[in-house]
Amino acid sequence: MSCGYKLLSLEEAKAMNPEVVFAALPHKASAEACAKFADQSVVIDLSADFRSKTPENYKAAYGLDWSFPELQDKAVYGLTEWYRQDIQGAKLIANPGCFPTSTLIPLLPLLKAGMVQGPAIINSMTGVSGAGKKAVTNLLYVERDENSGAYNPGTKHRHQKEIFQEANLVANLESILFTPHLIPLKRGMISTQVLNIAGGAQEADFHQIFLQLQEENPFVFYTQGSLPQSRNVQGTNRIDLSFQVEGDKVMLFSAIDNLMKGASGEAVQNMNVIFGLDETTGLRLQGEV
Ligand SMILES: NC(=O)c1ccc[n+]([C@@H]2O[C@H](COP(=O)([O-])OP(=O)(O)OC[C@H]3O[C@@H](n4cnc5c(N)ncnc54)[C@H](OP(=O)(O)O)[C@@H]3O)[C@@H](O)[C@H]2O)c1
């Protein structure tokens, strides 16, 4: 029985001159596939291969040298809510990591407005699909079911470097302690960030920024009185956001589906922007419940 699709070699795919190519491969293998199409197609890479602004940052995170340094300058970091204008003319998109997507969307506008400053403490929880399909012991059902814990805390996780890089392009954040936690969900990601309030910002100012974010971005939902929940965004390309002021600190809360807004949905959103389509084309706004 036909499955309705045909597997092609990269060479066969290239000969078909596709308008757009999505690469969802492990880093390094992804860059190699992307490089084959970079001269003719729009390429959207879901790996980390084109996200680093310097070879040192990539090496610190992934222990590798850039495979295609000549392509790095062409890559636009695909955080749609922040780089929409640059994405419009882009030929190569470095789709962001899932943790960076969940943290940077609420953080960057506040940094730009001078309303927060470091050091930042970020704790995130991710469903198991965030690690991909690799067969390793700590991802076995018996290890993960009814079990949660932190991993690669502080400055050890690769995405700490990605978040730090992008935040510091906007304002000096001093330092970020980022701790991911693996929780027994198939998909879903929750992030909580704690920062110092700067510039005399008041609760009403944070409220205003989040209202504006929601107004300008079809996938941003400001949950206001309630805290974001992973179930509400499951299967959607949404990011739900809220905040709470505590004395001289502000807490930022966000929820995404790591496989959608944290990966494939964000990639399709970027494609929509590049080709001048409605940004929500093919992407869900409503969750399962
Ligand atoms: N999972 C997430 O939440 C998430 C979020 C954002 C970004 N990403 C990034 O997106 C990319 C894909 O992630 P994933 O979670 O889908 O990974 P995954 O479940 O591990 O899938 C990787 C796929 O790549 C194939 N592959 C592995 N090595 C290859 C090679 N050398 N050449 C060609 N194909 C190869 C695998 O093929 P086989 O089936 O034959 O093994 C598999 O189909 C990664 O770079 C990841 O970091 C993932």
The ligand as an SDF file (V2000), in Angstrom:
LIG
                    3D

 48 52  0  0  0  0  0  0  0  0999 V2000
   12.9150   17.5400   20.3290 N   0  0  0  0  0  0  0  0  0  0  0  0
   12.8060   18.8450   20.5540 C   0  0  0  0  0  0  0  0  0  0  0  0
   12.0140   19.2720   21.4130 O   0  0  0  0  0  0  0  0  0  0  0  0
   13.6190   19.8270   19.7660 C   0  0  0  0  0  0  0  0  0  0  0  0
   13.3370   21.1960   19.9270 C   0  0  0  0  0  0  0  0  0  0  0  0
   14.0840   22.1330   19.1760 C   0  0  0  0  0  0  0  0  0  0  0  0
   15.0830   21.6990   18.3310 C   0  0  0  0  0  0  0  0  0  0  0  0
   15.3650   20.3650   18.2280 N   0  0  0  0  0  0  0  0  0  0  0  0
   16.4460   19.9810   17.3310 C   0  0  0  0  0  0  0  0  0  0  0  0
   15.8720   19.4160   16.1580 O   0  0  0  0  0  0  0  0  0  0  0  0
   16.7310   18.3900   15.6330 C   0  0  0  0  0  0  0  0  0  0  0  0
   15.9400   17.0950   15.5630 C   0  0  0  0  0  0  0  0  0  0  0  0
   15.4740   16.7980   16.8850 O   0  0  0  0  0  0  0  0  0  0  0  0
   14.5720   15.5330   17.2020 P   0  0  0  0  0  0  0  0  0  0  0  0
   14.1430   15.6830   18.5990 O   0  0  0  0  0  0  0  0  0  0  0  0
   13.5620   15.3290   16.1210 O   0  0  0  0  0  0  0  0  0  0  0  0
   15.6980   14.3830   17.0930 O   0  0  0  0  0  0  0  0  0  0  0  0
   15.5070   12.8220   16.9580 P   0  0  0  0  0  0  0  0  0  0  0  0
   14.1710   12.4040   17.4640 O   0  0  0  0  0  0  0  0  0  0  0  0
   16.7290   12.2290   17.5870 O   0  0  0  0  0  0  0  0  0  0  0  0
   15.5270   12.5690   15.3880 O   0  0  0  0  0  0  0  0  0  0  0  0
   16.6800   12.7930   14.6490 C   0  0  0  0  0  0  0  0  0  0  0  0
   16.4900   12.2230   13.2490 C   0  0  0  0  0  0  0  0  0  0  0  0
   17.7020   12.4440   12.5390 O   0  0  0  0  0  0  0  0  0  0  0  0
   18.0750   11.2230   11.9150 C   0  0  0  0  0  0  0  0  0  0  0  0
   19.5480   11.1550   11.8740 N   0  0  0  0  0  0  0  0  0  0  0  0
   20.3720   10.9670   12.9250 C   0  0  0  0  0  0  0  0  0  0  0  0
   21.6660   11.0480   12.5320 N   0  0  0  0  0  0  0  0  0  0  0  0
   21.6340   11.2740   11.1910 C   0  0  0  0  0  0  0  0  0  0  0  0
   22.6310   11.4370   10.2120 C   0  0  0  0  0  0  0  0  0  0  0  0
   23.9260   11.4110   10.5320 N   0  0  0  0  0  0  0  0  0  0  0  0
   22.2430   11.6800    8.9440 N   0  0  0  0  0  0  0  0  0  0  0  0
   20.9350   11.7120    8.6210 C   0  0  0  0  0  0  0  0  0  0  0  0
   19.9370   11.5530    9.5130 N   0  0  0  0  0  0  0  0  0  0  0  0
   20.2840   11.3460   10.7870 C   0  0  0  0  0  0  0  0  0  0  0  0
   17.4900   10.1310   12.7440 C   0  0  0  0  0  0  0  0  0  0  0  0
   17.3110    9.0250   11.9000 O   0  0  0  0  0  0  0  0  0  0  0  0
   16.9460    7.5280   12.4120 P   0  0  0  0  0  0  0  0  0  0  0  0
   15.4640    7.5400   12.5450 O   0  0  0  0  0  0  0  0  0  0  0  0
   17.4430    6.6770   11.3040 O   0  0  0  0  0  0  0  0  0  0  0  0
   17.6900    7.3630   13.6980 O   0  0  0  0  0  0  0  0  0  0  0  0
   16.1850   10.7450   13.2250 C   0  0  0  0  0  0  0  0  0  0  0  0
   15.1450   10.5250   12.3070 O   0  0  0  0  0  0  0  0  0  0  0  0
   17.9360   18.2940   16.5950 C   0  0  0  0  0  0  0  0  0  0  0  0
   18.9930   19.0550   16.0880 O   0  0  0  0  0  0  0  0  0  0  0  0
   17.3860   18.9200   17.8840 C   0  0  0  0  0  0  0  0  0  0  0  0
   18.3830   19.4740   18.6830 O   0  0  0  0  0  0  0  0  0  0  0  0
   14.6310   19.4280   18.8970 C   0  0  0  0  0  0  0  0  0  0  0  0
  1  2  1  0
  2  3  2  0
  2  4  1  0
  4  5  1  0
  4 48  2  0
  5  6  2  0
  6  7  1  0
  7  8  2  0
  8  9  1  0
  8 48  1  0
  9 10  1  0
  9 46  1  0
 10 11  1  0
 11 12  1  0
 11 44  1  0
 12 13  1  0
 13 14  1  0
 14 15  2  0
 14 16  1  0
 14 17  1  0
 17 18  1  0
 18 19  2  0
 18 20  1  0
 18 21  1  0
 21 22  1  0
 22 23  1  0
 23 24  1  0
 23 42  1  0
 24 25  1  0
 25 26  1  0
 25 36  1  0
 26 27  1  0
 26 35  1  0
 27 28  2  0
 28 29  1  0
 29 30  1  0
 29 35  2  0
 30 31  1  0
 30 32  2  0
 32 33  1  0
 33 34  2  0
 34 35  1  0
 36 37  1  0
 36 42  1  0
 37 38  1  0
 38 39  2  0
 38 40  1  0
 38 41  1  0
 42 43  1  0
 44 45  1  0
 44 46  1  0
 46 47  1  0
M  CHG  2   8   1  16  -1
M  END
$$$$
